[in-house]
């Protein structure tokens, strides 16, 4: 497996996830007065970035494993 490609995919999808989280934070402003709820939108970009990194890395790794398996099947 190509680790550089997996890391690159994870980085790009993490940036996209952070951008989506930032957009959701701007759209979903809480109406509650509790401090816990007022600070929640500030965490959305971090949650989006983590989700993006996990999804991007897993997707790239699965695609590489599938290509490798397909090549092994063609050799047999």
N, C-alpha and C positions, 0 to 999 in steps of 0.2 A: 504494500500500500504506500501511496505517496503522502507522507506526513505534511509536506509543505502545501500540497493542494488542500488537504483537510483543514489545516490551520488558516489558509487564505479564505476558504469557504466559510469557516466559522467566524472569521473576522468581519467579512462583508455582511453576512447575515446578522451578526451581532449589531453592526451599525444600523442596518435596516430595522432591526427590532427596537433599538433605542429611539430611532426616529418615530416609529409607530407609537412607542410608549410616550414620547413627548407630545405627539398629536393627541393621544387619548387623554393625557394630563390636561391639555388646554381645553378639550371639549367637555370632559367630565369633571367640572368644578364641583366640589362637594357643597351641599347646602347645610351641612351639620356644623354645629359650633364646637364640638369636641376637638381637642388638640390632636387626638389620634387621627381623626378624619381629615383635619386640615393639612396634616403633613403627608397624607397618603399619596396625593398626585405627584409629589416630588420623587417618590420611589418608582413610579411607573416606567421611566426610561431605563432604570437599572433592571427591573423585572423583564422588560422587553429585550434588553441586551442579553441577559442570561438565557432567556428562552431562545433567542436567535442563534446564539453560539451553540447551544445544545442541538437544536434542530439542524442547523447548517452542517455541523461536524458529523452528525449521525447520517444525514442524507448523503453527504459526499463519501463517507466510508462505505455505506451500503451500495452506492453506485460503483465504487471501485471493486468491491467484493463480487458484485454481479458480473462486471466485465471479466474479472479474473476467472470466475467459475465458467462463464461462457467460452473463454479461450481454452480452458481445460477440457470442456466438453467437445470442442471442435477437434482437439488433438486425438481423442479416442476414437 
